[in-house]
Amino acid sequence: MNKIDIFNETDFLIDKMDIIEIIRIITKELSIKKYHLACSFMSQEAILGINKTHLGHDYYTDIITFNYGNENGKLEAEFYISPEEAENNSKRFKVKLKSELIRLIIHGILHCIGFNDKTNNEKKEMRMKENELINIIPNRLKVIA
């Protein structure tokens, strides 16, 4: 049985059911049949702490993904997303916050299935796949209330 856990430790109003629906749409589109995913929305400082402690990086980021593998065909992963950083990105790239949060969820899932973004070519390939997937999310989803 598939499982999606959503946690919100921020003041941002996140519609958990919309996030679950987004994940279901993306996993179906990517043919990920079995999964247990946890998506936590956290403050910039909490993300920084995770980045320092677990990855040895001393900087803010919008998403951190921990992929625990694909044992027995089941994807298990955690995503830590900073709505504050997403909001900063949405202003910088002149997109709606909703779109940026959806992109981050897609980005995390893509990392789990083998996409990387270290080189320019990898970034380009990942961005193209993100754009393809973001366009299948119905406009009716609220994400932020």
N, C-alpha and C positions, 0 to 999 in steps of 0.2 A: 504494500500500500504506500502511496506517495504521501509525503508530509512536508508542509511548509509552515515554518514558525516565523512570526513577525513580532519584533520588539521595537518599541519606540521610547527612547530615553531622552527625548528632546521636547521643546515647546512647540515644534512644528506639528500641525494637525495632519497626520498620515492616515488615510483610509486603508486599513489593513486588508479589507476584502478586495479593494482595487489592486493592491500590491499582489495579493495571492492570485488574482485573475491574470495580471500581467505575467507573473511567473508561469502560470499554467499555459498561457498562450505561447510564450517563448519556448518553453520546454517541448511543447507539442510540435511547434514549427521546426525545432532542431532535432526532433525524433529522440528526445531523451525520455525513455519510457518509465524508468524507475528512479526516484530521487528522494532525498531528504535534505531540504535546504532551510537554512536559518538566515533571516535578513534582519539586521539590527540597525536602527537609526540612532546615531550617537552624536554628541557634541564634538566640535573640532578638537578640544583638549583630550577627550577620551580616545579619539582616533589617533591623535599624536602619541598618546601613551602606548597604544597597541603597536603603532608603527615603530616606536623606540624599543619596546620590550621584545617584540617578536620578530621584527625585521631589521633592527639595527639602523633604522632611518630616522633622522632628527628633522622631520618636516611634516607639515600638514598635507593631507591628501583627501580626495573626495570619496575613495572606496578602497577597502582592503579586502582581499578575497583569500580565504583559506580553503583549499581543495583537499579533502581527506580521501580522495580517490574514487574509484569507480569499481569497487569490489562487487563481484557477482552481477555485474551490469547495473549496479545502483550507484548513482552519483550522490556523493555526500559532501556538502560544502557550507561554509558560513560567509556571509557578506556583511561588512561593517560600512555603513554609508553615513557621511556627514551632510545633512541637509544644508548646513551653513556654507560648506564648500560648494555644494551643488548650486546654491543661490548665487554665490560669487561667480561661478562658471556661467550660470544662465545670464547674468548681467554682461559678463565679458563677451560671450558668444551671441548675445541678443536673441535668446530663446526663452521660452517659458520654463519656469521652475519644474512644472509637471514633465515636460519633455526631457529635461536634464536628469531628473530622477529616474525616468524610464530608461534613459540611455545608460545610467550607472548600473541598473539592475541587469540590463542586457550585457553590459561590459563584464560584469562579474561572472555571469553564466558562460560567456564566451571564453573567459580565462580558464574555466573549469573543463572545457572541452578541447583545449589545446591552442587557442589563439593567444598570441603574445603581442606586446607592444614596446619592445625594447629598441628595435631598429625602425628606421623610417618606413621601410617596406612593410614590416609587421603592423605598424601604426596605421598605414594606409589600408591594408587588408582588413584590419579590425574595424576601422571607421566605416568602410564600405558595408561590412556585415551589420554593424550597428544601425546604419541608415536603412538598410533593407528591412531589418526587423522592427525598427521603431515605426515604420510606416504601416505595419499590420495591426498595431494596437488601436482599438476603436476609440474614437474621440469622446465617447460617452463616459469613459473612466475619469473619475475626479482626481484621484491621488491626493491632492491637497484640498481640504475642505475650507 
